[in-house]
């Protein structure tokens, strides 16, 4: 298991003396170790805690990989994963960047969708992988009639553009997907924009109805004990909401994201719903 460290040295890995946590984690992987070269995806290592172990499952996407002694390049999506402690987690996040070529030893999962890291990745080079990397880094955009030009945000996997919403510039985005799916999401956006005045009022009114009491509770918590905070009315709540972004999907769904006007100390306000049913959920986020 990762996690055998020495002072002032990089983390080191060992498969001797593996704990039960690692054995359980590695059960879905082959025991054969491969020397791998790979192209990392647009996002770095993320991590989620493992219950009752004090360890993390770290993971990042790979867009292409190959065995060092084989010319075959695999370009189906594969996840690179590791079970690690806090030190190794920090090392991977700092030393394994996105959009990069790395070399490491790993064990392939039985279903072929993940590679289990068994030593520390190092920078590497391969001309064929370099060509793949250069291609994946090229900007990708599409023009959508009535909406404008959308640029792919590779880190989150959606297309985004700046659009005019009642004389305010906001970000509009939809997920990258099949052409018909994206066209359906674009139709959701067109419907919202064509009725922007009505939708803006409906979304703000719904949010105020759901969250004004909470905003007043936050205001009371923020004020000194001997000072009574000014009450936030639903009308004031609506006015202080500042629209930042709108997300749309192919099922007529939408999510509006607002800056909170400092009502929740800088958190966001999220309002979701559908074209057919209107707004149906409002939350303070972040």
PyMOL commands that set and color helices and strands:
alter all, ss='L'
color gray80, all
select helices_A, chain A and resi 20-28+86-95+127-137+179-194+196-222+234-240
alter helices_A, ss='H'
color red, helices_A
select strands_A, chain A and resi 2-4+12-13+34-40+46-49+56-67+78-84+101-108+114-117+122-123+141-144+148-153+158-165+168-175+242-248+253-259+268-274+278-285
alter strands_A, ss='S'
color yellow, strands_A
deselect
rebuild
show_as cartoon
